[in-house]
């Protein structure tokens, strides 16, 4: 079943993408919840026109996202965490902590666009930050002991 997404759907696609899904997923979830519509000939033509009109605006957004990506790469992020024996953390460091550290540096990024593997020890780590569908950046950060 071919559908046009009306909003971003995790692990499927972005808004205005044409995707192919199984019939049950489309009929029972995506269409009733308003996440997608059927990709008929007329809907595809309307989508094509919309994308043409949006192309200039999209290029400007990508340019701004690239500027933010360069600013993020230049940052040195250190996240302080409580530590027990053997450099092991009490709890863990996750995307919420990275988003808070970025906010302290003046870069407001929503936590859902940051992907971090669970961090349970001190050291240097990397997080993937999605600024735009075409712009992703790897953010290096260090977890240090809280004073």
C-alpha positions in Angstrom: 0.0 0.0 0.0 1.4 3.4 -1.0 0.9 6.3 1.3 1.9 10.0 1.6 3.0 10.8 5.1 1.4 13.9 6.6 4.0 14.1 9.5 7.2 12.5 10.5 6.9 8.9 11.5 9.8 7.4 13.4 11.5 4.5 11.5 9.3 5.1 8.4 9.9 8.5 6.9 9.5 12.2 7.0 6.6 14.5 6.2 5.5 14.4 2.5 7.5 11.2 1.7 5.8 8.6 -0.4 6.2 5.2 1.4 5.1 1.6 0.9 3.7 -0.1 4.0 1.8 -3.3 4.7 -2.0 -2.9 4.2 -2.9 -3.4 7.9 -0.4 -0.9 9.2 -1.7 1.7 6.7 -5.4 1.0 7.1 -5.5 0.4 10.9 -2.9 2.9 12.2 -1.4 5.5 9.8 -4.6 6.6 8.0 -7.0 6.7 11.0 -4.6 8.6 13.2 -3.9 11.2 10.5 -0.3 10.3 9.9 -0.8 9.5 6.2 -3.2 9.6 3.3 -3.5 7.2 0.3 -1.1 8.0 -2.5 -3.5 8.3 -5.4 -2.6 9.9 -8.8 -4.2 13.2 -7.8 -2.6 13.3 -4.3 0.8 12.7 -5.9 0.3 15.6 -8.3 -0.7 17.9 -5.4 2.3 16.7 -3.5 4.7 17.3 -6.4 3.4 20.9 -6.8 3.7 21.5 -3.0 7.3 20.2 -3.0 8.2 22.5 -6.0 6.9 25.5 -4.1 8.7 24.5 -0.9 12.1 23.8 -2.6 13.4 27.4 -2.1 12.4 27.5 1.5 13.9 24.1 2.1 17.3 25.2 0.8 17.3 28.1 3.2 16.5 25.8 6.1 19.3 23.4 5.1 21.7 26.3 5.0 20.7 27.4 8.5 20.9 23.8 9.8 24.5 23.6 8.4 25.4 26.8 10.3 24.1 25.3 13.5 25.9 22.0 12.8 29.2 23.9 12.5 28.5 25.7 15.8 27.7 22.4 17.5 30.9 20.8 16.2 33.0 23.6 17.7 31.5 23.1 21.2 33.3 21.2 23.9 30.5 19.6 26.0 31.2 18.3 29.5 28.5 16.6 31.4 29.0 16.2 35.2 27.5 13.1 36.8 27.7 11.4 40.2 30.3 8.7 40.2 30.7 5.6 42.3 33.6 3.1 42.5 35.6 2.4 39.3 34.3 5.4 37.3 30.8 3.9 37.2 27.9 6.4 37.2 25.0 6.5 39.5 22.3 6.2 36.8 23.2 7.1 33.3 23.6 10.0 30.8 21.0 10.1 28.0 19.6 12.4 25.3 17.9 14.6 27.9 21.3 15.4 29.6 22.9 16.1 26.2 20.0 18.5 25.3 20.4 20.3 28.6 24.2 20.7 28.1 23.6 22.1 24.6 21.0 24.5 26.0 23.6 25.8 28.5 25.9 26.5 25.5 23.1 28.4 23.7 22.0 25.7 21.2 18.3 24.8 21.8 17.7 21.3 20.3 14.8 19.1 21.1 15.7 15.9 22.9 13.9 13.7 20.4 16.4 14.7 17.7 19.4 13.6 19.8 20.4 9.9 19.8 22.8 8.7 22.5 23.7 5.1 23.4 23.2 4.6 27.2 26.3 6.0 29.0 27.2 4.4 32.3 30.9 5.2 32.7 33.1 8.3 32.6 34.8 9.1 29.3 34.3 10.5 25.8 31.2 9.6 23.8 29.4 10.6 20.7 25.8 11.6 20.1 24.0 11.9 16.7 22.0 15.1 16.4 19.5 15.5 13.6 19.0 19.2 12.7 17.1 18.6 9.4 16.2 15.6 7.3 19.3 16.3 5.3 21.7 17.5 8.0 23.0 15.2 10.8 26.0 16.0 13.0 28.0 13.9 15.4 28.4 15.7 18.7 31.4 14.7 20.8 30.9 15.0 24.6 32.7 14.0 27.7 31.2 12.6 30.9 33.2 13.9 34.0 32.9 13.3 37.7 30.7 15.8 39.6 32.7 17.8 42.1 
